[in-house]
Amino acid sequence: MIPFAAVLSDLDGVLRHFDHAAQADIEARYGLPLMKTAFDPELIMPPTLGHVTETQWAESIAVALGGDERARQAVGEFMKIRFWVDEEVRALLARVRREVPVVIVTNAMDTLEHHLDLLGLTGFADEVVSSARVGVAKPDRRIYEIAAERAGAEPGRCLFVDDRLQNVEAARALGMTAVHYRTYQDLAAVLG
């Protein structure tokens, strides 16, 4: 028996993972601060809030890295980094979904639906709350409220799971039970 009315789970870093070794390799080969640049709040927030596309974000990274052919090649490789589903987490959340709604809550871009399809996750969750679609991103309290509302559950009856501590703390501030995800065991300990 799941002791929550809904489970709200982050996507990246919990259910989906990226090849960080490949990211580091690209940075080393090109000698460019790719990750720092790509995730600079001034560059990452517009696509995360749905104001620009992922393609426009990639172009903004290339421009910030100098705008030359080398920068564009590095960004091109970065945009093709391999990603995959953590099958243990998928199985656990699928089992939980037989008892309570599961909602993916993610800071994402306009390509999220395509990525979910590539991962075989289309229709996996009862709802998907994408920051690019709702116009607010974690840790803004509104995205948690939207997720709970879509799950049909009061925030205080939701379990929220995220790999970023600031997002976990924001969920707790709203009254949710929250798990700071680092390994599968963090989630399994709460959901069995």
C-alpha positions in Angstrom: 0.0 0.0 0.0 1.5 3.3 -1.1 1.1 5.9 1.7 0.7 8.9 -0.7 -2.1 10.1 -2.9 0.3 10.7 -5.8 4.0 10.4 -6.8 5.5 13.4 -8.6 8.8 12.5 -10.2 11.5 14.5 -11.9 12.6 13.1 -15.3 16.3 14.0 -15.7 18.6 12.5 -13.1 15.9 10.2 -11.8 14.1 8.4 -14.7 16.3 9.6 -17.6 20.1 9.8 -17.5 22.7 11.4 -19.9 26.2 10.2 -20.8 28.2 12.6 -18.6 31.5 11.0 -19.8 30.7 11.9 -23.4 29.9 15.4 -22.3 33.3 15.7 -20.5 35.0 14.2 -23.6 33.4 16.9 -25.9 34.5 19.6 -23.6 38.1 18.3 -23.4 38.4 17.7 -27.2 37.2 21.2 -28.0 38.6 23.0 -25.0 35.3 24.8 -24.4 33.3 25.3 -21.2 30.3 23.7 -22.8 28.3 22.6 -19.7 28.9 25.8 -17.8 27.8 27.8 -20.8 24.8 25.6 -21.8 23.4 25.7 -18.2 24.1 29.4 -17.5 20.7 30.6 -16.2 20.6 33.4 -18.9 20.8 30.7 -21.6 18.9 27.8 -20.1 15.9 29.6 -18.7 14.3 30.9 -21.9 13.9 27.4 -23.4 13.0 25.9 -20.1 10.1 28.4 -19.8 9.0 27.8 -23.4 10.1 31.3 -24.7 12.5 29.8 -27.3 13.0 26.4 -28.9 15.8 23.9 -28.1 17.2 24.7 -31.5 17.4 28.4 -30.6 19.0 27.4 -27.3 21.7 25.4 -29.1 22.4 28.4 -31.3 22.7 30.7 -28.2 25.3 28.3 -26.7 27.3 28.3 -29.9 27.3 32.1 -30.1 28.3 32.4 -26.4 31.2 30.0 -27.1 32.5 32.3 -29.9 30.1 31.5 -32.8 32.8 29.9 -35.0 32.6 26.5 -36.7 34.5 24.8 -33.8 31.9 26.0 -31.3 29.0 24.9 -33.6 30.6 21.4 -34.0 31.0 21.1 -30.2 27.4 22.1 -29.6 26.2 19.8 -32.4 27.9 16.9 -30.6 26.5 18.0 -27.3 23.0 18.1 -28.6 23.3 14.4 -29.7 24.6 13.1 -26.4 23.1 9.6 -25.6 20.4 9.3 -23.0 18.5 6.4 -21.6 15.9 5.3 -19.0 16.8 3.8 -15.6 14.9 0.6 -15.9 14.8 0.0 -12.1 13.1 3.4 -11.6 10.8 2.8 -14.5 9.7 -0.6 -13.1 9.2 0.9 -9.6 7.1 3.8 -10.8 5.1 1.5 -13.1 4.3 -0.6 -10.0 3.4 2.5 -8.0 1.1 3.7 -10.8 -1.1 0.7 -10.3 -2.1 2.2 -6.9 -1.7 6.0 -7.3 -1.2 8.6 -10.1 2.4 9.2 -11.2 3.2 12.6 -12.7 6.4 13.5 -14.3 7.4 17.1 -13.3 10.3 18.4 -15.4 12.2 21.5 -16.3 12.1 20.7 -20.0 12.1 22.2 -23.5 9.8 22.1 -26.5 11.4 18.7 -27.5 10.2 16.8 -24.4 7.4 14.9 -26.1 9.8 13.7 -28.8 12.3 12.6 -26.2 9.6 10.8 -24.2 8.7 9.0 -27.4 12.3 8.0 -28.1 12.6 6.7 -24.5 9.4 4.7 -24.8 7.8 6.8 -22.0 4.9 8.3 -24.0 1.9 7.4 -21.9 4.1 6.1 -19.1 2.8 8.6 -16.5 -0.7 9.8 -15.8 0.4 13.4 -16.5 3.5 15.2 -17.6 4.1 18.7 -16.3 6.7 20.4 -18.5 8.0 23.8 -17.6 8.1 24.7 -21.2 4.4 24.1 -21.5 3.2 25.6 -18.2 5.6 28.6 -18.2 7.0 28.0 -14.7 10.0 26.0 -13.7 11.2 24.2 -10.5 11.8 25.4 -7.9 8.8 27.9 -8.5 6.0 26.7 -6.2 3.4 27.0 -9.0 4.8 24.0 -10.9 4.4 21.8 -7.9 0.8 23.1 -7.4 0.0 22.4 -11.1 1.4 18.8 -10.7 -0.5 18.1 -7.5 -3.7 19.5 -9.1 -3.2 17.3 -12.2 -2.7 14.3 -10.0 -5.9 15.2 -8.1 -4.1 15.2 -4.8 -3.5 17.8 -2.1 0.2 18.8 -2.0 0.6 17.4 1.6 -0.4 14.0 0.2 2.2 13.9 -2.6 5.6 12.3 -2.7 8.0 14.4 -4.8 11.3 13.0 -6.1 14.1 15.0 -7.6 17.9 14.8 -7.9 18.3 18.6 -7.2 18.2 19.5 -3.5 16.8 23.0 -4.1 13.8 21.4 -5.9 13.3 18.9 -3.1 13.4 21.8 -0.5 10.8 23.8 -2.5 8.5 20.8 -2.5 8.9 20.3 1.3 8.1 24.0 1.8 4.8 23.3 0.1 4.1 20.5 2.5 5.0 17.6 0.2 7.0 14.6 1.4 10.2 14.8 -0.8 13.1 12.5 -1.6 16.5 13.8 -2.7 17.3 11.2 -5.3 20.9 10.1 -5.7 20.4 6.3 -6.2 17.6 3.9 -6.8 17.7 3.0 -3.1 16.7 6.5 -2.1 13.4 6.0 -3.9 12.9 2.3 -3.1 13.3 3.0 0.6 10.2 5.2 0.5 8.1 3.3 -2.0 9.2 -0.2 -1.2 
